[in-house]
Amino acid sequence: MKELILGGARSGKSLLAEQRARESGLKVVYVATAQALDGEMARRVAHHRERRPAEWGCIEETLHLADRLRELAAPDTCLLVDCLTLWLSNLLFAGRAATQAEAGEAIDCPLFRAQTGALVDALPQLPGRIILVSNEVGWGIVPMHPVSRLFADEQGRLNQRVAAVCEQVTLVAAGLPLPLKPR
């Protein structure tokens, strides 16, 4: 079973994902995509770490998510990926996409295209339970900065592609889950 859990900042999406992972009855491996590049992000990472049960495994993967999921997925395992939003940001800045957007150029970033495509292709093939957390960022105003516009557009596209291959999609607002695509 593959599930995408969407929501805004501090909506409760990670808490719901963690609850569903606990309730799965499977061995849980938390796949973290964040990079603690400043003090504020380090505090966020520490907060998530403190909340998780000690017996859960934790793997960090900032770029090659599909490859890592293929390595870890097993029938007796629940992989909790938190989150696709930070992973997408990592890809945009690790490759040429952010620089191209900043320069007003057309986006042609092989790293970004290959990795997002690999994730969408891999998900239906993976054994076990996969829970993916992602932000819904497109409900506000259109950002003025080109890199921010690129990010909002690509996050929306990625969420659509992942939702299409998941059996269940849940939107979380104010801590309340709203099923968008049933089991």
N, C-alpha and C positions, 0 to 999 in steps of 0.2 A: 504494500500500500504506500502510495506517495501522496503527501499532503503539503500544500502551500498555505502558510498562515501569513496574512497581510495585515498591515495597520500603520497608523501614523506613529510619530515619536511618542514614547511613553504610553502607548495604547493598551499594553498588556499582552502583546503578541508573543514575546519571549516567554513570559510566564505560562501562557497557554501551551506553547510548544513543549516547555519543560514538563508541565502536567501530563500532557499526552504521552510524552516519552516515558515518564514514570509508570503510567497506567498500561503501557504496552506489554509489560511482563517480559520484555526482552532485555538483553544486555544493551546498555546505552553508551554510545560514543558521541561526544559533543565535538562538532567540527567548527572551530572558530575561524572566522575570516578576517577579524580585526587586526590592525597593526597599532600598537600603542605608541604613537609617534609624539605624543605630548602628555602632560600631566593629567589633563581632563580625560583623555581617552584611556589612560592607564587606570584612572579611578573607575571608569565604566567597566573595563575588563575585569578589574578586581571585584566589583559588585556582582557581576554575572558569575564569576568563579566561586564566590562565597555562597551563592544561592544553590549551586549544584551539589547533588549528593557526592560524597567522597569516592564512592565506588564507580562512578561514571568515568570512562576514559575521556581524554581530551586531546585532540589533534589540531594543530594550527595549519591552515592552508590558505594562503593569500591570493594565489593565482591559478593553479592547476587543479581546480575543484573536481572536475569530472574524473581525472586520473586518480585522485585521492579517494573519491567515492567508490570507484571500481575496486580499489585495493581493500577497502574497509567493509563493503556491503556483504552481508551474509544472512541466510534465512533466520538465524537466531539473534539478529542485531537490529537495533533502532539507531539510525544515524540522525542526529539533530544538527542541521546546518544553520548557524546564526552568525551572520546573515548574508543574504544575496546582495543587499544594498552596499555593504562595505566591500564585498568581493568585486562588484561592478566598478566601484570607485577605484579600487586597487588596479583593475585592468585598464581603466581609462588613463590612469597616470603612469602605469608601468610601460604601456605601449605609446604610440604616437597620437592617439585620439584627442587627448586634452590639448596637446600642443597644436594640433591641426585646428581644433575648434577655436582656440585662442587667436590663431593667425587668420581665421576666417576662411580656411581651406575646407575642401570636401574631406570627409572622414574616410580614411583608408588605413585601418589598423589591423593587420593580420592577427596579432595576439588577441585582441578583443573579439574579433569575429570567430576565430578558431575556438577560443575557450567557451564563449557563450553557446556556440553551436554544439560543441562537444557535450556540454552539460545537458542541453535539451535532448540530444540524441541518446545519451547514456541513461537518463532517468527511467524510461520504461523498461530497460533491460536489467536493472539492478534488483537483486533479491533483498528480502527483508523489508523493514519499514524505514522510510525516509521522510523526515519532517524538515521542511525548508521555511525559514523566516525571511520576510522581505518587507520593506517599507512601501507604502502607497504614497508617492510623493507628488502626484500630478493634480491634486485638488486645489492648489493655491494659484496664485497669479503666475503668469509666464515669466521666468527669471530674465533679468536684463543681461546678465553676463553670458557670453557664448558657451563657456564650459558648463555652467549651471543649466542652460537650456539643453545642451547635449545630454547631460546626466539625467535630467528629468525625462526626456524623450526615450533614452535608452533603458531607463529603469522601467518605464511603462511597457515598452516592447518586451523586455525580458520577463516581466511579470505575466504578460499575456502568453508568451511561449511556454513558460513553466506551468502555468495554470492549465494549459491545453493538454499537457501530458500527465497531470496529477489526477488521481481519482477523487480527491477531496480538496476543496479550497475554502478557507474560512477568513472572513474579515473581522478584525477586532477593533472596536471603538469603545473607549471609556471602560475597558476591561471586560466588555461583553462580546462574546463570539457570535457572529452572524454567518451561518453556513451559506456559501455562494454556490458550491458544487457539492452535492451529497456524496456519501460513501458509496 
